Every structure is written in structure tokens, then in C-alpha cells.
Amino acid sequence: MKNAGVLSTLFTLLPLLICSCRPSLSYTGFRPLGDEAIAADPSLWGELNVHDPAVIKDGGYYYVFSTDASIGNRHPLGVQIRRSRDLVTWEYRGAAFKNFEADCADVIKFAGLNPAKHDGLWAPDIIKINGKYRLYFSASTFGSQQSCIALGEAKKIEGPYTYKGMVLTSGANAPGPNAIDPALVFSQEGGLYLSYGSFFGGIYLAELDRKSGFLKEGAVPIKIAGGNHAALEGSAIAYLPETGYYYLFVSYGSLSRDYNIRVARSRNIAGPYLDAQGRDLNDSSLVRAGKAGTKLMGGYRFLPGRTGDPALRVKAPGHNSVLIDGKDRFILHHVRSYGLPDYWFTMHVRSFALNRFGWPVAAPRRYTGRPRAAPTPPPDGDYRLIEHGDANSSLSPGVLDLHFESGRITGARSGSWRVYGDSRIELLLEGTLYDGVLFDQGFSAMSEDGYTVWVIHQ
């Protein structure tokens, strides 16, 4: 989250635009962006003010830990916590560290934070191991490589957390990775690994000692993606047994402009991580040119122009985490909205599944608690198509109108479609085959070479 420090100045501003719009979805409980009355009351926040979410399931709840950032700096410092029973309705629970300045004095001093200016902790991740909860978090300031990843530990998931020490550090102007954005993953052999890093130096992977939570003795971090100031950060690795691959998710670009989520995969946790076209995310020249990583999603509008509901005009989706919950798969990430100041941000939870080519396709709309659609053909009628493309653009190429009728597609793109198997759909658009999944409120598909399309019914 290299860009996160800029948030601390934005959040002190009063909102410039108040919007009374409500999301035009089947579920209407999502917190609207732009509503100052909600922003002023933490008990009403829900998923609002979540940046860089990290998710874990514990007992009957899902928990999200997130960066110290909120509109107007109304939160206490020390890593925000939320919980939900259904991944839809979220309850703000306060901070993981109950006395930030005392508990985190070491990292405040090392990273040069100024609590009086509401400098806080960034991009946490959480794991339960050996009967305890371990909270990894980063501390830095905007544009600096004077950073650290530190560890807190608690007997209860909501804390209070006890500071245990710094796991990794990086110095100002030093070569190598920036010690921010920790993300945890187990290997299939039982090892515990930490991926981390940003624009500075790239994304690295280090093995941790399962007993202590710190670096394993003799472990040497290795670079697995980016480098040479290539614009990617916010890594997350998930192993999906359906394919036997580890999937490396990263965020490209600027978090306030053209953030987009990309993915690559490997049979080995240490890589190489290749995209759908076989390009290695460890090739910094390709990454710098925006030519590596399969683009899962970027900014988009379901409505033409700049009018309409902010919930349907999404800017800069990024810094995701992955939840594997039995047979269900979810991706959680933050977003902004076109037409609102950048200090308005919220969390989206989306279902995802793997297509026939073994790549994740994410639902076009947010998870509402309903299961995937039944494997029946979509009704004839008018649809909107979003082509995410492969560029680091601030917006998908456009909103295109399609008409579906009796298996044929006409309109801005011509072709055909068919439904098969368990909620699967195949689209043939202008001669290119896309394979994907029917979701609650639309469907998502990807071509064999890694181009994603979303389709929703008008």
C-alpha cells in the first residue's frame, strides 16, 4: 500500500459532495458512498471505510481487519476490526491495539509515524495458529521505504493484541523490497509463508517459523513479482485444490486512479508465477509496461456517462484478500467511486469461481448472500457488457449494449452463448471464446488468453 499515506491528508477534509443515492441492487443494505451522516457515526459504517481488507473466518463470524483510514479520521488507531455473519452486513468493532501509541511505540518510532496527524498502521493480515491469533501489519509513510512489518498476538480474535516485535524492516533508499503489505499463506507441505512488498523492489516471499511467527532461521526472502519500481503491490496468495495451483493476486497502478487486480499462478509456492499468456510476473520490464498479469478487474461503470448510482460507477478496485469457505470462494477488496472525492472508499465482497481454463472469474456485482444462479439459460433481452481489457486504465474501455435471443448475441458485439454444466456459460464474441460462470446478478467470463468480460441484465 505504497500510496496509502496520501489518505491521511485527504481524510481530514470535509466531504465535498453529499449523495443521497442508494445502491440499485436486490440487496439495499450496502452503505452508500457520499453520505456524511453515515460517515460521522462508526456504528453505521458497515463496510464503509475499509481499506486493504484481510479476512478470516472464526466460529460463526467472518472478520475483516483493515488499514487505519476513515473519512474524517474518526476511527481509533491500531488496525480496524469488523465482523459479519453473512459477508454482507458488517459491524465495526474498534481497534486491535487498544492503546496504539504505547502498544506500537517501536514501529511508530522506526517508521517515523506522527499519531497527532493520525499516522497509523497499514494493510494487516490475520491468522490463527497454535491456539493464538497473529496479526501482521505494516508501518510506513507515503513515498517512504523506511518501513516495517510487525507482529501482534492475542488469545481472542478481537484482542487486545500484544505487540511482539518487528518481523521485517526496510530502510530509506535501501535496495530490495519495501517492508509493507504482509499476506500469509500455507504451502501444501505445511510451511507458513509471508508475501510482501510494493513498487519499491517488488513482491517477495519469506518463510516464517510456525512456532514464533518470525522469520524461519536461515530463511532468505526471494522475489516473486515486479521490481525496478514496477507499479504493483498488495499481494495475496491462495492455493486452489481444484487445479493444484497457487494463485498470486496483485494490484497494479495508483490506488486513487487506475488500480486494478491481476493474477498469475504457479505449481510451486515460490513461483514462477505466470499469467494466462505465459508471462512471468517476476519480469520487471513486462510489469513496468503493464504487460504481465491476467487482469481480473479494473474500474468500470454499468451505466453510460457519469450519472447514476455511485455503487455502479466503481473506480480503482484493489488490494484484495481471498476467502476459501468450504466450496465457496470470495475475493474482498476496496474501491472508490467516480464523481466522489478519493477519501470516500468502501469494501466489496465478490464470489469467484474458476473457469474451464483454470482462471478465476469474479462476480460482476457484490455478494448479496444468495447462491450462484441455477444452471438455466439467461432470459432473452438486453444486457450490458464490460470488457476489462489488459491496460492500466482508470476505466474499462466502455459500456456496451448487447441483445440476447435464442442463443444469439447481437448489438455492439455479435456472437452466441450457451449454458452448460454447473452454472457455466460460454460466450462467443466476435470469434473469441470466453468461458465463465453464472452468478446471482450477472455473469463473468474469461478468454483462454486472459481477457475478462462481465455481462449484466439491463
C-alpha positions as CSV (number, residue, x, y, z in Angstrom):
1,M,0.0,0.0,0.0
2,K,2.7,2.5,-1.0
3,N,0.1,5.2,-1.8
4,A,-1.7,4.8,1.5
5,G,0.0,7.7,3.2
6,V,-1.8,10.2,1.0
7,L,-5.0,9.2,2.6
8,S,-4.1,10.7,6.0
9,T,-4.3,14.2,4.4
10,L,-7.4,13.5,2.4
11,F,-9.4,12.2,5.4
12,T,-9.1,15.4,7.3
13,L,-11.1,17.3,4.6
14,L,-14.8,17.7,4.9
15,P,-16.8,15.9,2.2
16,L,-17.2,18.0,-1.0
17,L,-20.1,16.0,-2.3
18,I,-23.1,14.5,-0.5
19,C,-25.0,11.9,-2.4
20,S,-28.4,10.6,-1.3
21,C,-28.3,7.8,-3.9
22,R,-28.9,4.2,-2.7
23,P,-27.5,1.1,-4.5
24,S,-30.0,-0.2,-7.0
25,L,-29.3,-3.8,-6.2
26,S,-31.6,-6.5,-4.9
27,Y,-29.9,-6.1,-1.5
28,T,-30.3,-2.5,-0.4
29,G,-28.3,-2.6,2.9
30,F,-24.9,-1.6,1.5
31,R,-23.6,1.7,2.9
32,P,-23.7,4.4,0.2
33,L,-20.6,6.4,-0.6
34,G,-21.0,10.1,-0.1
35,D,-23.4,10.1,2.8
36,E,-21.8,12.3,5.5
37,A,-24.4,11.2,8.2
38,I,-23.2,7.6,7.9
39,A,-19.5,8.6,7.8
40,A,-19.9,10.5,11.0
41,D,-21.2,7.5,13.0
42,P,-18.9,4.5,13.3
43,S,-21.8,2.3,14.4
44,L,-23.3,2.9,10.9
45,W,-20.2,2.3,8.9
46,G,-20.6,-1.4,8.0
47,E,-18.3,-2.0,5.0
48,L,-17.6,1.8,4.6
49,N,-14.0,2.9,5.5
50,V,-12.5,-0.5,4.8
51,H,-9.2,-0.2,3.0
52,D,-6.9,-3.2,2.3
53,P,-9.2,-5.8,3.8
54,A,-7.8,-9.0,5.3
55,V,-10.5,-11.7,6.0
56,I,-10.6,-14.7,8.3
57,K,-13.5,-16.9,9.4
58,D,-13.6,-17.7,13.1
59,G,-16.5,-19.5,14.8
60,G,-19.8,-18.1,13.5
61,Y,-18.3,-14.9,12.2
62,Y,-16.2,-13.6,9.3
63,Y,-13.8,-10.9,10.5
64,V,-12.1,-8.2,8.4
65,F,-9.0,-6.3,9.6
66,S,-8.1,-3.2,7.7
67,T,-5.8,-0.1,7.4
68,D,-6.1,2.8,9.7
69,A,-8.0,5.1,7.4
70,S,-11.5,6.6,7.6
71,I,-13.4,9.7,6.3
72,G,-12.6,12.5,8.8
73,N,-10.2,10.2,10.8
74,R,-13.0,9.2,13.1
75,H,-11.5,5.8,14.0
76,P,-9.1,5.0,16.8
77,L,-5.6,4.0,15.5
78,G,-4.4,0.4,15.8
79,V,-6.0,-1.6,12.9
80,Q,-9.7,-1.6,12.4
81,I,-11.8,-4.7,13.0
82,R,-15.2,-5.6,11.6
83,R,-17.3,-8.8,11.8
84,S,-20.2,-10.3,9.9
85,R,-22.2,-13.5,10.0
86,D,-23.0,-13.5,6.3
87,L,-20.3,-11.4,4.4
88,V,-23.0,-8.9,3.7
89,T,-23.8,-6.9,6.8
90,W,-20.7,-5.7,8.7
91,E,-20.3,-4.5,12.3
92,Y,-17.5,-2.1,13.2
93,R,-15.7,-3.4,16.4
94,G,-13.0,-0.9,17.0
95,A,-9.2,-1.3,17.0
96,A,-7.0,-4.4,17.5
97,F,-4.5,-2.4,19.7
98,K,-6.3,-0.7,22.5
99,N,-3.5,1.8,23.3
100,F,-1.9,2.5,19.9
101,E,0.8,4.9,21.0
102,A,2.0,2.7,23.9
103,D,1.5,-0.7,22.3
104,C,3.1,0.2,19.0
105,A,5.8,2.7,20.2
106,D,8.6,0.7,18.4
107,V,7.0,0.8,15.0
108,I,5.9,4.4,15.4
109,K,9.5,5.4,16.1
110,F,11.0,3.2,13.4
111,A,8.6,4.3,10.6
112,G,8.5,7.9,11.7
113,L,4.8,8.0,12.3
114,N,3.0,11.0,13.8
115,P,-0.1,9.9,15.7
116,A,-1.1,13.6,16.1
117,K,-1.5,13.7,12.3
118,H,-3.3,10.3,12.5
119,D,-0.5,8.3,11.0
120,G,-1.5,4.7,11.7
121,L,-0.9,1.1,10.6
122,W,-1.4,-0.3,7.1
123,A,-2.6,-3.4,5.3
124,P,-2.8,-6.1,8.0
125,D,-3.2,-9.8,7.7
126,I,-4.5,-12.2,10.3
127,I,-4.1,-15.9,11.0
128,K,-4.9,-18.4,13.8
129,I,-2.1,-20.8,14.7
130,N,-1.1,-22.7,17.8
131,G,-4.3,-21.6,19.5
132,K,-3.5,-17.9,19.2
133,Y,-4.3,-15.1,16.7
134,R,-1.4,-13.5,15.0
135,L,-1.9,-10.1,13.4
136,Y,0.8,-8.9,10.9
137,F,0.7,-5.3,10.0
138,S,2.9,-2.7,8.3
139,A,4.0,0.9,9.3
140,S,5.4,3.5,6.9
141,T,4.6,6.9,5.5
142,F,3.7,7.9,1.9
143,G,6.5,7.6,-0.6
144,S,9.0,6.2,2.0
145,Q,10.8,2.9,2.2
146,Q,11.5,3.4,5.9
147,S,9.0,0.7,6.7
148,C,8.4,-2.4,8.8
149,I,6.2,-5.4,9.1
150,A,5.4,-6.2,12.7
151,L,3.5,-8.8,14.7
152,G,0.8,-8.7,17.3
153,E,-0.7,-11.6,19.2
154,A,-3.9,-12.2,21.1
155,K,-5.9,-15.0,22.7
156,K,-9.1,-13.6,21.4
157,I,-9.7,-12.5,17.8
158,E,-10.9,-9.0,18.8
159,G,-7.9,-8.6,21.1
160,P,-6.5,-6.8,22.8
161,Y,-3.3,-7.6,20.8
162,T,0.1,-7.6,22.4
163,Y,3.0,-6.2,20.3
164,K,5.6,-9.0,19.8
165,G,8.2,-7.2,17.6
166,M,9.2,-6.3,14.0
167,V,9.4,-9.2,11.6
168,L,10.9,-7.4,8.6
169,T,12.3,-3.9,8.1
170,S,13.5,-1.8,5.1
171,G,15.5,1.4,5.2
172,A,15.0,4.6,3.3
173,N,16.6,4.4,-0.2
174,A,17.8,0.9,0.5
175,P,17.8,-1.7,-2.3
176,G,15.4,-4.5,-2.0
177,P,11.7,-4.8,-1.1
178,N,9.7,-2.4,0.9
179,A,8.5,-4.0,4.2
180,I,4.8,-3.4,3.8
181,D,1.6,-5.3,2.8
182,P,2.1,-8.6,4.6
183,A,0.0,-11.5,3.4
184,L,0.0,-15.1,4.8
185,V,-0.3,-18.4,3.1
186,F,0.4,-22.1,4.0
187,S,2.2,-24.3,1.5
188,Q,0.8,-27.7,0.7
189,E,3.8,-29.1,2.6
190,G,2.7,-27.3,5.8
191,G,5.1,-24.3,5.7
192,L,3.9,-20.8,6.6
193,Y,4.9,-18.1,4.2
194,L,4.7,-14.3,4.1
195,S,4.4,-12.4,0.8
196,Y,5.1,-8.7,1.0
197,G,6.5,-5.6,-0.9
198,S,5.4,-2.9,-3.2
199,F,6.6,-0.6,-6.0
200,F,10.0,-0.4,-4.2
201,G,11.8,-3.7,-5.1
202,G,8.9,-5.8,-6.0
203,I,6.9,-8.6,-4.2
204,Y,8.9,-11.0,-2.0
205,L,8.2,-14.3,-0.3
206,A,9.7,-15.4,3.0
207,E,9.1,-18.5,5.2
208,L,8.1,-18.0,8.7
209,D,8.6,-20.1,11.8
210,R,5.3,-21.5,12.8
211,K,6.1,-21.5,16.5
212,S,7.4,-18.0,16.8
213,G,5.7,-16.2,13.9
214,F,9.0,-14.6,12.9
215,L,11.3,-15.4,10.0
216,K,12.4,-19.1,10.0
217,E,16.1,-19.5,10.8
218,G,18.1,-19.4,7.7
219,A,15.2,-18.2,5.5
220,V,16.2,-15.9,2.7
221,P,13.3,-13.9,1.1
222,I,13.0,-14.3,-2.7
223,K,11.5,-12.0,-5.3
224,I,8.4,-13.5,-7.0
225,A,7.0,-10.5,-8.8
226,G,7.8,-7.0,-10.0
227,G,10.8,-5.0,-9.1
228,N,12.6,-1.9,-10.5
229,H,9.7,0.4,-9.4
230,A,7.1,-1.6,-11.4
231,A,3.7,-0.5,-10.3
232,L,2.3,-3.4,-8.3
233,E,1.7,-4.1,-4.7
234,G,-0.8,-5.6,-2.3
235,S,0.0,-9.3,-2.9
236,A,-2.2,-12.2,-1.8
237,I,-1.5,-15.9,-2.5
238,A,-4.2,-18.6,-2.4
239,Y,-3.9,-22.3,-3.2
240,L,-6.9,-23.8,-5.0
241,P,-7.1,-27.6,-4.9
242,E,-9.3,-27.8,-8.0
243,T,-6.3,-27.0,-10.2
244,G,-3.4,-27.6,-7.9
245,Y,-2.1,-24.1,-8.5
246,Y,-1.0,-21.3,-6.2
247,Y,-2.6,-18.1,-7.4
248,L,-0.8,-14.8,-6.8
249,F,-3.1,-11.8,-6.8
250,V,-1.6,-8.3,-7.0
251,S,-2.8,-4.7,-7.5
252,Y,-1.4,-2.6,-10.3
253,G,-1.3,1.2,-10.7
254,S,-2.4,4.1,-8.4
255,L,-4.9,3.3,-5.7
256,S,-6.8,6.6,-6.4
257,R,-6.8,6.4,-10.2
258,D,-6.2,3.1,-12.1
259,Y,-5.8,0.4,-9.5
260,N,-6.7,-3.0,-11.0
261,I,-6.4,-6.6,-9.7
262,R,-4.3,-9.1,-11.6
263,V,-3.5,-12.7,-11.1
264,A,-0.8,-15.3,-12.1
265,R,-0.4,-18.9,-11.0
266,S,2.3,-21.5,-10.2
267,R,2.6,-25.1,-9.2
268,N,5.2,-24.0,-6.6
269,I,4.6,-21.5,-3.9
270,A,7.9,-19.8,-4.8
271,G,7.0,-19.4,-8.4
272,P,7.5,-18.8,-11.2
273,Y,4.0,-17.1,-11.4
274,L,2.8,-17.0,-15.0
275,D,-0.3,-15.3,-16.4
276,A,-2.7,-16.7,-19.0
277,Q,-0.3,-15.9,-21.8
278,G,2.7,-17.5,-20.0
279,R,4.3,-14.2,-19.0
280,D,6.2,-14.2,-15.7
281,L,5.2,-11.6,-13.1
282,N,8.9,-11.7,-12.0
283,D,9.9,-10.0,-15.2
284,S,10.0,-6.4,-14.1
285,S,10.3,-5.0,-17.6
286,L,7.0,-6.6,-18.6
287,V,5.3,-5.5,-15.4
288,R,6.5,-1.9,-15.8
289,A,5.0,-1.9,-19.3
290,G,1.7,-3.3,-17.9
291,K,2.2,-6.4,-19.9
292,A,2.2,-9.1,-17.3
293,G,-0.6,-10.5,-15.1
294,T,-4.1,-11.6,-16.1
295,K,-6.4,-8.7,-15.4
296,L,-9.3,-9.9,-13.2
297,M,-11.0,-6.5,-12.9
298,G,-10.4,-2.7,-13.1
299,G,-12.6,0.4,-12.9
300,Y,-16.0,0.2,-14.5
301,R,-19.4,1.8,-15.0
302,F,-22.6,-0.2,-15.5
303,L,-24.3,3.0,-16.6
304,P,-23.3,5.2,-19.5
305,G,-21.9,8.6,-18.7
306,R,-21.2,9.9,-15.2
307,T,-24.8,9.9,-14.0
308,G,-26.5,7.4,-11.7
309,D,-25.7,5.5,-8.6
310,P,-22.1,5.7,-7.3
311,A,-22.3,2.0,-6.4
312,L,-22.4,1.2,-10.1
313,R,-19.5,3.6,-11.0
314,V,-16.6,1.8,-9.4
315,K,-13.0,3.2,-9.5
316,A,-9.7,1.6,-8.6
317,P,-10.6,-1.8,-7.2
318,G,-7.6,-3.3,-5.4
319,H,-5.6,-4.7,-2.5
320,N,-7.7,-7.9,-2.2
321,S,-7.7,-10.8,0.1
322,V,-9.1,-14.3,-0.7
323,L,-11.5,-16.4,1.4
324,I,-11.9,-20.1,0.8
325,D,-15.0,-21.1,2.7
326,G,-15.8,-24.8,2.0
327,K,-16.9,-24.9,-1.6
328,D,-17.4,-21.1,-1.8
329,R,-14.7,-18.7,-2.9
330,F,-14.7,-14.9,-2.3
331,I,-12.5,-12.0,-3.1
332,L,-12.6,-8.9,-0.8
333,H,-11.1,-5.6,-2.0
334,H,-11.6,-1.9,-1.6
335,V,-13.0,0.5,-4.2
336,R,-13.6,4.2,-4.8
337,S,-16.3,5.8,-7.0
338,Y,-16.2,8.2,-10.0
339,G,-17.6,11.6,-9.1
340,L,-16.7,11.5,-5.4
341,P,-13.5,12.6,-3.7
342,D,-11.0,9.8,-3.2
343,Y,-11.3,9.7,0.6
344,W,-14.7,8.0,0.0
345,F,-13.9,4.3,-0.2
346,T,-15.6,1.0,0.8
347,M,-15.2,-2.7,0.7
348,H,-16.7,-5.1,-2.0
349,V,-17.1,-8.8,-1.4
350,R,-17.5,-10.8,-4.6
351,S,-18.0,-14.5,-5.3
352,F,-15.5,-16.0,-7.7
353,A,-15.0,-19.4,-9.4
354,L,-12.6,-21.0,-11.8
355,N,-13.5,-21.2,-15.5
356,R,-12.6,-24.2,-17.7
357,F,-9.1,-22.7,-18.3
358,G,-8.4,-22.7,-14.6
359,W,-8.5,-19.0,-14.1
360,P,-10.7,-17.1,-11.5
361,V,-13.7,-15.1,-12.7
362,A,-15.3,-12.8,-10.2
363,A,-18.9,-11.8,-10.0
364,P,-19.8,-8.5,-11.7
365,R,-21.7,-7.4,-8.7
366,R,-21.3,-7.6,-4.9
367,Y,-22.2,-10.6,-2.9
368,T,-25.7,-10.4,-1.5
369,G,-25.9,-13.7,0.3
370,R,-27.6,-15.5,-2.4
371,P,-26.1,-18.6,-4.1
372,R,-24.9,-18.7,-7.6
373,A,-27.6,-18.8,-10.3
374,A,-29.2,-22.1,-11.3
375,P,-27.7,-23.6,-14.5
376,T,-30.5,-22.3,-16.7
377,P,-30.1,-20.1,-19.8
378,P,-30.3,-16.3,-19.1
379,P,-33.5,-14.8,-20.3
380,D,-33.7,-13.2,-23.7
381,G,-33.4,-9.5,-23.5
382,D,-31.0,-6.6,-23.3
383,Y,-27.6,-6.8,-21.5
384,R,-24.6,-4.6,-20.8
385,L,-21.1,-5.8,-21.4
386,I,-17.9,-4.6,-19.7
387,E,-14.6,-5.6,-21.4
388,H,-11.9,-5.2,-18.8
389,G,-9.1,-5.4,-21.3
390,D,-5.4,-5.5,-20.2
391,A,-4.4,-1.9,-19.8
392,N,-3.7,0.0,-16.6
393,S,-6.6,2.3,-17.5
394,S,-8.7,4.2,-15.0
395,L,-11.9,2.8,-16.6
396,S,-12.9,-0.2,-18.6
397,P,-13.0,0.5,-22.4
398,G,-16.7,1.2,-22.3
399,V,-20.2,0.0,-21.5
400,L,-21.5,-1.9,-24.5
401,D,-25.1,-2.9,-25.2
402,L,-25.9,-6.4,-26.2
403,H,-29.1,-8.3,-27.0
404,F,-29.5,-12.0,-26.2
405,E,-32.1,-14.0,-28.1
406,S,-32.4,-17.8,-28.6
407,G,-28.6,-18.3,-28.1
408,R,-27.6,-15.5,-30.4
409,I,-25.9,-12.2,-29.4
410,T,-26.4,-9.0,-31.3
411,G,-25.6,-5.4,-30.7
412,A,-22.2,-3.9,-30.1
413,R,-20.7,-7.4,-30.3
414,S,-22.1,-10.3,-32.2
415,G,-21.9,-14.0,-31.4
416,S,-23.6,-16.7,-29.4
417,W,-23.8,-18.2,-26.0
418,R,-24.7,-21.5,-24.3
419,V,-25.1,-22.6,-20.7
420,Y,-23.7,-26.0,-19.6
421,G,-22.7,-28.0,-16.5
422,D,-22.9,-26.4,-13.1
423,S,-23.8,-22.8,-13.7
424,R,-21.3,-22.5,-16.5
425,I,-21.6,-20.2,-19.5
426,E,-19.8,-20.0,-22.8
427,L,-19.8,-16.8,-24.9
428,L,-18.5,-16.5,-28.4
429,L,-18.0,-12.8,-29.1
430,E,-16.5,-11.7,-32.4
431,G,-14.9,-15.1,-32.8
432,T,-13.3,-15.2,-29.3
433,L,-14.4,-17.8,-26.9
434,Y,-15.0,-16.7,-23.3
435,D,-15.7,-19.3,-20.6
436,G,-17.2,-18.4,-17.2
437,V,-19.8,-18.7,-14.5
438,L,-23.4,-17.5,-13.9
439,F,-23.6,-15.5,-10.7
440,D,-26.5,-14.0,-8.8
441,Q,-26.8,-10.8,-10.8
442,G,-24.8,-11.4,-14.0
443,F,-22.1,-13.5,-15.3
444,S,-18.3,-13.3,-15.7
445,A,-16.1,-15.0,-18.3
446,M,-12.5,-15.0,-19.4
447,S,-10.9,-16.0,-22.7
448,E,-8.1,-18.6,-22.8
449,D,-5.6,-15.8,-23.2
450,G,-6.8,-13.9,-20.2
451,Y,-9.3,-11.2,-21.2
452,T,-12.2,-10.7,-18.8
453,V,-15.8,-9.7,-19.7
454,W,-18.7,-9.1,-17.4
455,V,-22.3,-9.2,-18.5
456,I,-25.4,-8.0,-16.6
457,H,-29.1,-7.9,-17.5
458,Q,-30.4,-4.4,-18.1
